[in-house]
Amino acid sequence: MYYNNRDVRLEEMPVPQIGTGELLVRVLASGICGSDVMEWYRIKKAPLVLGHEIAGEIVAVGEDVKGYKIGDRVFVSHHVPCNTCRYCLRGYHTVCETLHNTNFDPGGLAEYIRVPGINVDRGVFLLPDEVSFEDGTFIEPLACVLRGQRLAHIQPGRSVLVIGSGISGLLHVALARAMGASRVIATDINEYRLKAAQQFGADATIDAKKDVPACLQQVNEGRFADIVIVCTGAFPAFTQALQCVDRGGTILFFAPTESGADLPVPINDFWRKGITLMHSYGGSPSDIEMAIELIRTRRISVYEMITHRLSLEETGLGFQLVADAKESIKVIIEPYR
């Protein structure tokens, strides 16, 4: 039960009761997302059970459920779109009102979750034999990364700068490399994470405490980056991104910053240079399917990104590790560890 980043308690709750069209899933692995420790965002709804990067097995099946059975290994999406509104029909599934108002019960950092009927209908995916429960915790974050890069039109021959080398930044590095980017550069203030960025595909890394635009030109043939992806909520990273994008380039604001912050943009300068600014939130069902396939085929190697495997009792420690953002990458909770 989350109260704040420094107060995460182990509390007893009844096992959720399922109804018609619902599933009961035993959670076997649950990742702690960077968004889980965005205290300004989470504290408004506390206390609550967080966790949305889960994999587990079905232990009970409600009446009228088709296509799933007890014992199935599954990934469950916490948010699902309606697929019929004007936004979904235009491909903007992640701004669908239904998506923002659906979830499983109570949250992924628990022993069991109840999967509502709408999630059963469009948010439960069978795990291939090649995908472990631990690998399954990467499906949701990789789907989000896939959507962002798809919208930003990352393709072979383009240079990519990833600002922030936490787990989302590393997934962006690995995917950009797999997508054929000509050069992938990563930044961070943490040497541990810079080394991780090199391990997972970065051609070069830059200490974010230095003059990043100047360093970028030195490692990118005298040019700024075609695509700049901001993967940290630190506000200086947002202003830094504006200084690092090449003419005709795109800045993808993948992470949010503090609530109420405004970013001053050199509109006239960007107008002349043809710069595109965009955001990306979440992933659609098709992104989830592609993420599963990338993990299954090892096109994106995620297992090596796990640095900590903790029990449910150690979830508070996991939140501290993720919030401190020092020598950790992916922290997963295994309730039956």
VENDAGI-V318119 format. One record per pair of residues at least 12 apart in sequence whose C-alpha atoms are under 8 Angstrom apart, sorted by the first residue. I is the first residue (numbers start at 0). GAP is how many residues later the second one is. D is the distance in Angstrom with one decimal. If there is no record, write none. Layout:
i=I gap=GAP d=D
i=I gap=GAP d=D
//
This chain:
i=0 gap=46 d=6.2
i=0 gap=47 d=5.4
i=0 gap=48 d=4.8
i=0 gap=49 d=7.4
i=1 gap=44 d=6.3
i=1 gap=45 d=5.3
i=1 gap=46 d=5.3
i=1 gap=47 d=5.8
i=1 gap=48 d=6.8
i=2 gap=40 d=7.0
i=2 gap=43 d=5.2
i=2 gap=44 d=4.7
i=2 gap=45 d=7.1
i=3 gap=35 d=6.6
i=3 gap=38 d=7.8
i=3 gap=39 d=6.2
i=3 gap=42 d=7.3
i=4 gap=32 d=6.1
i=4 gap=34 d=6.5
i=4 gap=311 d=7.9
i=4 gap=314 d=6.3
i=4 gap=315 d=6.8
i=4 gap=318 d=7.4
i=5 gap=310 d=7.1
i=5 gap=313 d=7.6
i=5 gap=314 d=6.9
i=6 gap=309 d=6.8
i=7 gap=307 d=7.0
i=7 gap=308 d=4.9
i=7 gap=311 d=7.9
i=8 gap=307 d=7.0
i=9 gap=302 d=7.5
i=9 gap=303 d=6.2
i=14 gap=97 d=6.5
i=14 gap=98 d=7.9
i=15 gap=89 d=7.4
i=15 gap=90 d=8.0
i=15 gap=96 d=7.2
i=15 gap=97 d=6.6
i=15 gap=98 d=5.8
i=16 gap=97 d=7.1
i=17 gap=44 d=6.4
i=17 gap=96 d=6.2
i=17 gap=97 d=7.9
i=18 gap=43 d=5.7
i=18 gap=44 d=7.4
i=19 gap=42 d=4.9
i=19 gap=43 d=4.7
i=19 gap=44 d=6.3
i=19 gap=45 d=7.6
i=19 gap=97 d=7.7
i=20 gap=40 d=7.8
i=20 gap=41 d=5.2
i=20 gap=42 d=5.7
i=20 gap=43 d=5.4
i=20 gap=44 d=4.9
i=20 gap=95 d=7.3
i=20 gap=96 d=4.9
i=20 gap=99 d=7.4
i=21 gap=39 d=6.5
i=21 gap=40 d=5.0
i=21 gap=41 d=7.6
i=21 gap=43 d=6.9
i=21 gap=92 d=7.1
i=21 gap=93 d=5.6
i=21 gap=94 d=5.1
i=21 gap=95 d=4.9
i=21 gap=98 d=6.5
i=22 gap=35 d=6.9
i=22 gap=36 d=7.8
i=22 gap=37 d=5.9
i=22 gap=38 d=4.9
i=22 gap=39 d=5.8
i=22 gap=91 d=5.9
i=22 gap=92 d=5.1
i=22 gap=93 d=7.0
i=22 gap=94 d=7.8
i=22 gap=97 d=7.1
i=23 gap=34 d=5.9
i=23 gap=35 d=5.7
i=23 gap=36 d=5.0
i=23 gap=37 d=6.6
i=23 gap=88 d=6.8
i=23 gap=89 d=5.9
i=23 gap=90 d=4.8
i=23 gap=91 d=6.2
i=24 gap=31 d=6.2
i=24 gap=32 d=5.5
i=24 gap=33 d=4.4
i=24 gap=34 d=5.7
i=24 gap=35 d=7.2
i=24 gap=87 d=5.6
i=24 gap=88 d=5.4
i=24 gap=89 d=6.5
i=24 gap=90 d=7.3
i=25 gap=30 d=5.4
i=25 gap=31 d=5.3
i=25 gap=32 d=6.2
i=25 gap=33 d=6.4
i=25 gap=85 d=5.9
i=25 gap=86 d=4.6
i=25 gap=87 d=6.7
i=26 gap=27 d=6.7
i=26 gap=28 d=6.0
i=26 gap=29 d=4.4
i=26 gap=30 d=6.8
i=26 gap=81 d=7.1
i=26 gap=83 d=6.9
i=26 gap=84 d=5.4
i=26 gap=85 d=5.6
i=26 gap=86 d=7.1
i=26 gap=307 d=7.8
i=26 gap=308 d=7.0
i=27 gap=26 d=7.6
i=27 gap=27 d=6.0
i=27 gap=28 d=4.7
i=27 gap=29 d=7.4
i=27 gap=83 d=7.7
i=27 gap=105 d=6.6
i=27 gap=306 d=5.5
i=27 gap=307 d=6.2
i=27 gap=308 d=6.8
i=28 gap=25 d=5.7
i=28 gap=26 d=5.5
i=28 gap=27 d=6.6
i=28 gap=104 d=5.9
i=28 gap=105 d=5.8
i=28 gap=107 d=7.8
i=28 gap=108 d=6.6
i=28 gap=303 d=6.5
i=28 gap=304 d=5.7
i=28 gap=305 d=4.6
i=28 gap=306 d=7.0
i=29 gap=21 d=6.6
i=29 gap=22 d=7.2
i=29 gap=23 d=5.4
i=29 gap=24 d=4.4
i=29 gap=25 d=6.6
i=29 gap=78 d=6.0
i=29 gap=79 d=6.3
i=29 gap=104 d=7.9
i=29 gap=107 d=5.9
i=29 gap=302 d=5.5
i=29 gap=303 d=5.1
i=29 gap=304 d=6.5
i=30 gap=20 d=6.8
i=30 gap=21 d=7.4
i=30 gap=22 d=5.1
i=30 gap=23 d=6.5
i=30 gap=106 d=5.5
i=30 gap=107 d=7.7
i=30 gap=299 d=7.3
i=30 gap=300 d=6.0
i=30 gap=301 d=4.2
i=30 gap=302 d=6.1
i=31 gap=19 d=6.3
i=31 gap=21 d=7.2
i=31 gap=286 d=7.3
i=31 gap=287 d=7.2
i=31 gap=290 d=7.4
i=31 gap=298 d=7.6
i=31 gap=299 d=5.9
i=31 gap=300 d=6.0
i=31 gap=301 d=7.5
i=32 gap=18 d=7.5
i=32 gap=19 d=7.9
i=32 gap=20 d=7.5
i=32 gap=289 d=7.9
i=33 gap=133 d=8.0
i=33 gap=288 d=6.7
i=33 gap=289 d=7.6
i=35 gap=14 d=6.9
i=35 gap=15 d=7.3
i=36 gap=282 d=6.7
i=36 gap=285 d=7.1
i=36 gap=286 d=5.8
i=39 gap=218 d=7.4
i=39 gap=219 d=7.3
i=40 gap=218 d=7.9
i=47 gap=58 d=8.0
i=48 gap=57 d=6.0
i=48 gap=58 d=5.0
i=48 gap=59 d=7.4
i=48 gap=60 d=6.4
i=48 gap=61 d=7.6
i=49 gap=56 d=7.9
i=49 gap=57 d=5.0
i=49 gap=58 d=6.2
i=49 gap=59 d=6.0
i=50 gap=56 d=5.3
i=50 gap=57 d=4.0
i=50 gap=58 d=5.0
i=51 gap=25 d=7.4
i=51 gap=26 d=5.9
i=51 gap=55 d=6.6
i=51 gap=56 d=5.2
i=51 gap=57 d=8.0
i=51 gap=88 d=7.9
i=52 gap=24 d=7.9
i=52 gap=55 d=6.9
i=52 gap=83 d=7.8
i=52 gap=84 d=4.9
i=52 gap=85 d=6.8
i=52 gap=86 d=7.3
i=52 gap=87 d=5.8
i=52 gap=88 d=7.4
i=53 gap=21 d=6.2
i=53 gap=22 d=6.6
i=53 gap=54 d=5.9
i=53 gap=82 d=6.8
i=53 gap=83 d=5.1
i=54 gap=18 d=7.5
i=54 gap=19 d=5.8
i=54 gap=20 d=4.6
i=54 gap=21 d=6.8
i=54 gap=78 d=5.3
i=54 gap=79 d=7.4
i=54 gap=81 d=5.4
i=54 gap=82 d=6.0
i=55 gap=17 d=5.8
i=55 gap=18 d=5.6
i=55 gap=19 d=6.7
i=55 gap=77 d=6.5
i=56 gap=13 d=7.6
i=56 gap=14 d=5.7
i=56 gap=15 d=5.4
i=56 gap=16 d=4.5
i=56 gap=17 d=5.8
i=57 gap=12 d=5.0
i=57 gap=13 d=5.3
i=57 gap=14 d=5.4
i=57 gap=15 d=6.7
i=57 gap=16 d=7.3
i=58 gap=12 d=6.2
i=71 gap=54 d=7.0
i=72 gap=53 d=5.9
i=72 gap=54 d=5.5
i=73 gap=50 d=6.6
i=73 gap=51 d=5.5
i=73 gap=52 d=4.5
i=73 gap=53 d=5.1
i=74 gap=49 d=6.0
i=74 gap=50 d=5.2
i=74 gap=51 d=6.4
i=74 gap=52 d=6.4
i=74 gap=61 d=6.4
i=74 gap=62 d=8.0
i=74 gap=64 d=7.7
i=75 gap=39 d=7.9
i=75 gap=43 d=7.7
i=75 gap=47 d=5.7
i=75 gap=48 d=4.6
i=75 gap=49 d=6.3
i=76 gap=42 d=7.0
i=76 gap=46 d=4.8
i=76 gap=47 d=6.3
i=76 gap=63 d=7.3
i=77 gap=24 d=6.8
i=77 gap=25 d=4.5
i=77 gap=26 d=5.5
i=77 gap=41 d=7.3
i=77 gap=45 d=7.3
i=78 gap=20 d=5.0
i=78 gap=21 d=6.5
i=78 gap=22 d=7.4
i=78 gap=23 d=5.1
i=78 gap=24 d=5.3
i=78 gap=40 d=7.5
i=78 gap=44 d=7.6
i=79 gap=18 d=6.9
i=79 gap=19 d=4.6
i=79 gap=20 d=7.9
i=79 gap=22 d=6.3
i=79 gap=23 d=7.9
i=79 gap=38 d=7.5
i=79 gap=39 d=6.2
i=79 gap=42 d=6.7
i=79 gap=43 d=6.0
i=79 gap=204 d=7.8
i=79 gap=205 d=7.7
i=80 gap=12 d=5.8
i=80 gap=13 d=7.1
i=80 gap=15 d=5.9
i=80 gap=16 d=7.6
i=80 gap=17 d=5.4
i=80 gap=18 d=4.3
i=80 gap=203 d=7.8
i=81 gap=14 d=7.1
i=81 gap=16 d=5.7
i=81 gap=17 d=7.0
i=92 gap=190 d=7.9
i=92 gap=191 d=5.9
i=93 gap=187 d=6.4
i=93 gap=188 d=5.9
i=93 gap=189 d=6.4
i=93 gap=190 d=6.4
i=101 gap=17 d=7.7
i=102 gap=12 d=7.9
i=102 gap=13 d=7.8
i=102 gap=16 d=7.7
i=103 gap=12 d=6.4
i=103 gap=15 d=7.6
i=108 gap=203 d=7.3
i=108 gap=224 d=7.3
i=108 gap=226 d=7.7
i=109 gap=202 d=7.5
i=109 gap=225 d=6.9
i=110 gap=224 d=5.8
i=110 gap=225 d=7.8
i=121 gap=163 d=7.5
i=122 gap=162 d=7.2
i=126 gap=165 d=7.8
i=127 gap=168 d=7.0
i=129 gap=166 d=5.6
i=130 gap=161 d=8.0
i=130 gap=164 d=6.9
i=130 gap=165 d=5.6
i=133 gap=169 d=7.4
i=133 gap=198 d=7.7
i=134 gap=160 d=7.4
i=134 gap=167 d=6.5
i=134 gap=168 d=6.0
i=135 gap=156 d=7.9
i=136 gap=195 d=7.7
i=137 gap=164 d=7.0
i=138 gap=149 d=6.4
i=138 gap=152 d=5.7
i=138 gap=153 d=6.0
i=138 gap=156 d=7.8
i=139 gap=143 d=7.3
i=139 gap=148 d=6.6
i=139 gap=151 d=7.8
i=140 gap=27 d=7.0
i=141 gap=26 d=7.9
i=141 gap=29 d=6.6
i=141 gap=146 d=7.8
i=141 gap=149 d=5.8
i=142 gap=139 d=7.4
i=142 gap=140 d=5.1
i=142 gap=141 d=7.4
i=142 gap=144 d=4.9
i=142 gap=145 d=4.9
i=142 gap=147 d=7.3
i=142 gap=148 d=5.3
i=143 gap=136 d=7.9
i=143 gap=137 d=6.8
i=143 gap=138 d=4.7
i=143 gap=139 d=4.4
i=143 gap=140 d=7.9
i=143 gap=143 d=7.3
i=144 gap=23 d=7.2
i=144 gap=26 d=6.9
i=144 gap=27 d=6.2
i=144 gap=30 d=8.0
i=144 gap=138 d=7.7
i=145 gap=29 d=7.7
i=145 gap=137 d=7.5
i=145 gap=141 d=6.3
i=145 gap=145 d=7.4
i=146 gap=133 d=7.3
i=146 gap=135 d=7.4
i=146 gap=136 d=5.7
i=146 gap=137 d=7.5
i=146 gap=140 d=6.3
i=147 gap=104 d=7.4
i=147 gap=106 d=7.0
i=147 gap=131 d=7.7
i=147 gap=132 d=5.3
i=147 gap=133 d=7.6
i=148 gap=23 d=7.9
i=148 gap=27 d=7.8
i=150 gap=129 d=7.8
i=151 gap=75 d=7.6
i=151 gap=98 d=6.8
i=151 gap=99 d=8.0
i=151 gap=100 d=6.7
i=151 gap=126 d=7.8
i=153 gap=22 d=7.1
i=153 gap=25 d=7.2
i=153 gap=27 d=7.2
i=153 gap=73 d=7.4
i=154 gap=21 d=8.0
i=154 gap=24 d=5.9
i=154 gap=25 d=6.2
i=154 gap=26 d=6.0
i=155 gap=23 d=6.3
i=155 gap=24 d=4.2
i=155 gap=25 d=4.7
i=155 gap=26 d=6.3
i=156 gap=23 d=6.7
i=156 gap=24 d=5.3
i=156 gap=25 d=4.5
i=156 gap=26 d=7.8
i=157 gap=23 d=5.0
i=157 gap=24 d=5.3
i=157 gap=25 d=7.0
i=157 gap=67 d=8.0
i=157 gap=68 d=5.9
i=157 gap=69 d=7.3
i=158 gap=22 d=5.7
i=158 gap=23 d=5.3
i=158 gap=24 d=4.7
i=158 gap=25 d=6.0
i=158 gap=26 d=8.0
i=158 gap=61 d=7.8
i=158 gap=66 d=5.3
i=158 gap=67 d=5.2
i=158 gap=68 d=6.3
i=159 gap=16 d=7.3
i=159 gap=21 d=6.8
i=159 gap=22 d=8.0
i=159 gap=23 d=6.2
i=159 gap=24 d=4.9
i=159 gap=25 d=6.2
i=159 gap=65 d=5.6
i=159 gap=66 d=6.1
i=159 gap=67 d=4.8
i=159 gap=68 d=5.9
i=159 gap=69 d=7.5
i=160 gap=23 d=6.0
i=160 gap=24 d=4.8
i=160 gap=25 d=5.8
i=160 gap=26 d=7.8
i=160 gap=64 d=5.9
i=160 gap=65 d=8.0
i=160 gap=66 d=6.2
i=160 gap=67 d=4.7
i=160 gap=68 d=6.2
i=161 gap=22 d=7.6
i=161 gap=23 d=6.2
i=161 gap=24 d=4.7
i=161 gap=25 d=6.4
i=161 gap=66 d=6.0
i=161 gap=67 d=4.9
i=161 gap=68 d=6.2
i=161 gap=69 d=6.9
i=162 gap=23 d=5.9
i=162 gap=24 d=5.0
i=162 gap=25 d=6.6
i=162 gap=65 d=7.4
i=162 gap=66 d=6.1
i=162 gap=67 d=4.9
i=162 gap=68 d=5.7
i=162 gap=69 d=6.9
i=162 gap=74 d=6.8
i=162 gap=78 d=7.7
i=163 gap=22 d=6.9
i=163 gap=23 d=5.4
i=163 gap=24 d=4.9
i=163 gap=66 d=6.7
i=163 gap=67 d=5.0
i=163 gap=68 d=5.2
i=164 gap=21 d=6.6
i=164 gap=22 d=6.4
i=164 gap=23 d=5.7
i=164 gap=28 d=5.7
i=164 gap=29 d=6.7
i=164 gap=31 d=7.8
i=164 gap=32 d=6.4
i=164 gap=66 d=7.3
i=165 gap=27 d=6.8
i=165 gap=65 d=7.5
i=165 gap=66 d=7.8
i=165 gap=159 d=7.4
i=165 gap=163 d=6.1
i=166 gap=138 d=7.8
i=166 gap=162 d=5.6
i=166 gap=163 d=6.2
i=167 gap=63 d=6.4
i=168 gap=17 d=7.9
i=168 gap=62 d=5.4
i=169 gap=26 d=7.6
i=169 gap=27 d=5.9
i=169 gap=30 d=6.7
i=172 gap=12 d=7.9
i=172 gap=13 d=7.4
i=172 gap=24 d=7.0
i=172 gap=27 d=6.8
i=172 gap=28 d=6.0
i=172 gap=29 d=6.2
i=173 gap=26 d=5.6
i=173 gap=27 d=5.5
i=173 gap=28 d=7.8
i=173 gap=126 d=6.4
i=174 gap=125 d=6.7
i=176 gap=24 d=6.1
i=176 gap=25 d=7.7
i=177 gap=121 d=6.9
i=177 gap=122 d=7.4
i=182 gap=19 d=7.8
i=182 gap=20 d=6.2
i=182 gap=37 d=7.4
i=183 gap=17 d=7.4
i=183 gap=18 d=5.0
i=183 gap=19 d=5.4
i=183 gap=20 d=6.9
i=184 gap=17 d=5.4
i=184 gap=18 d=5.9
i=184 gap=19 d=4.9
i=184 gap=20 d=5.5
i=184 gap=21 d=7.5
i=184 gap=31 d=7.8
i=185 gap=16 d=6.3
i=185 gap=18 d=6.6
i=185 gap=19 d=4.8
i=185 gap=20 d=6.3
i=186 gap=18 d=5.6
i=186 gap=19 d=4.7
i=186 gap=20 d=5.8
i=186 gap=21 d=5.4
i=187 gap=18 d=6.9
i=187 gap=19 d=5.6
i=187 gap=20 d=5.0
i=188 gap=18 d=5.5
i=188 gap=19 d=5.0
i=188 gap=20 d=6.0
i=189 gap=17 d=7.6
i=189 gap=136 d=6.7
i=190 gap=16 d=7.7
i=191 gap=134 d=7.3
i=191 gap=135 d=6.2
i=192 gap=133 d=7.8
i=192 gap=134 d=7.5
i=192 gap=136 d=7.7
i=193 gap=12 d=7.6
i=193 gap=13 d=7.8
i=203 gap=15 d=6.9
i=211 gap=28 d=7.5
i=211 gap=32 d=7.7
i=212 gap=27 d=7.7
i=212 gap=30 d=6.3
i=212 gap=31 d=5.3
i=215 gap=28 d=7.5
i=222 gap=23 d=6.9
i=223 gap=20 d=5.4
i=223 gap=21 d=5.4
i=223 gap=22 d=4.7
i=224 gap=19 d=6.3
i=224 gap=20 d=5.0
i=224 gap=21 d=5.3
i=224 gap=24 d=7.2
i=225 gap=19 d=6.1
i=225 gap=20 d=5.4
i=225 gap=21 d=7.6
i=225 gap=22 d=7.2
i=225 gap=23 d=4.5
i=225 gap=24 d=6.4
i=226 gap=18 d=6.7
i=226 gap=19 d=7.9
i=226 gap=22 d=5.7
i=226 gap=23 d=4.9
i=226 gap=24 d=5.9
i=226 gap=25 d=7.4
i=227 gap=13 d=6.4
i=227 gap=16 d=7.2
i=227 gap=17 d=6.2
i=227 gap=21 d=8.0
i=227 gap=22 d=6.3
i=227 gap=23 d=4.7
i=227 gap=24 d=6.1
i=228 gap=12 d=7.8
i=228 gap=22 d=5.9
i=228 gap=23 d=4.7
i=228 gap=24 d=6.0
i=228 gap=25 d=6.4
i=229 gap=21 d=7.7
i=229 gap=22 d=6.3
i=229 gap=23 d=5.0
i=229 gap=24 d=5.5
i=229 gap=25 d=6.2
i=230 gap=22 d=7.2
i=230 gap=23 d=5.6
i=230 gap=24 d=5.1
i=231 gap=23 d=5.7
i=231 gap=24 d=7.6
i=231 gap=25 d=7.7
i=232 gap=22 d=5.8
i=232 gap=23 d=5.5
i=232 gap=24 d=4.2
i=232 gap=25 d=7.0
i=233 gap=23 d=6.3
i=234 gap=22 d=6.1
i=234 gap=23 d=7.6
i=237 gap=15 d=7.8
i=237 gap=25 d=7.5
i=238 gap=24 d=7.2
i=238 gap=25 d=7.9
i=241 gap=23 d=7.5
i=244 gap=30 d=7.7
i=245 gap=29 d=7.8
i=246 gap=26 d=4.9
i=246 gap=27 d=6.2
i=246 gap=28 d=6.3
i=247 gap=25 d=6.0
i=247 gap=26 d=4.7
i=247 gap=27 d=5.3
i=247 gap=28 d=7.5
i=248 gap=25 d=7.1
i=248 gap=26 d=5.3
i=248 gap=27 d=6.4
i=249 gap=25 d=5.8
i=249 gap=26 d=4.6
i=249 gap=27 d=5.9
i=249 gap=28 d=7.5
i=250 gap=24 d=7.7
i=250 gap=25 d=6.2
i=250 gap=26 d=5.0
i=250 gap=27 d=6.2
i=251 gap=25 d=6.3
i=251 gap=26 d=5.1
i=251 gap=27 d=5.5
i=251 gap=28 d=7.2
i=252 gap=24 d=7.7
i=252 gap=25 d=6.1
i=252 gap=26 d=4.7
i=252 gap=27 d=6.8
i=253 gap=25 d=5.9
i=253 gap=26 d=5.5
i=253 gap=27 d=7.1
i=304 gap=24 d=6.2
i=304 gap=25 d=5.8
i=305 gap=23 d=6.4
i=305 gap=24 d=4.5
i=305 gap=25 d=6.3
i=305 gap=26 d=7.4
i=306 gap=21 d=5.8
i=306 gap=22 d=5.8
i=306 gap=23 d=5.5
i=306 gap=24 d=6.2
i=307 gap=20 d=7.2
i=307 gap=21 d=8.0
i=307 gap=22 d=6.6
i=307 gap=23 d=4.8
i=307 gap=24 d=6.3
i=308 gap=22 d=6.2
i=308 gap=23 d=5.2
i=308 gap=24 d=5.9
i=308 gap=25 d=6.8
i=309 gap=21 d=7.6
i=309 gap=22 d=6.3
i=309 gap=23 d=4.9
i=309 gap=24 d=6.1
i=309 gap=27 d=7.3
i=310 gap=22 d=5.5
i=310 gap=23 d=5.2
i=310 gap=24 d=5.4
i=310 gap=25 d=6.9
i=310 gap=26 d=5.3
i=311 gap=21 d=6.0
i=311 gap=22 d=6.3
i=311 gap=23 d=4.7
i=311 gap=24 d=7.5
i=311 gap=25 d=7.8
i=313 gap=19 d=7.9
i=314 gap=18 d=6.7
i=317 gap=13 d=6.3
i=317 gap=14 d=7.7
i=317 gap=15 d=7.8
//
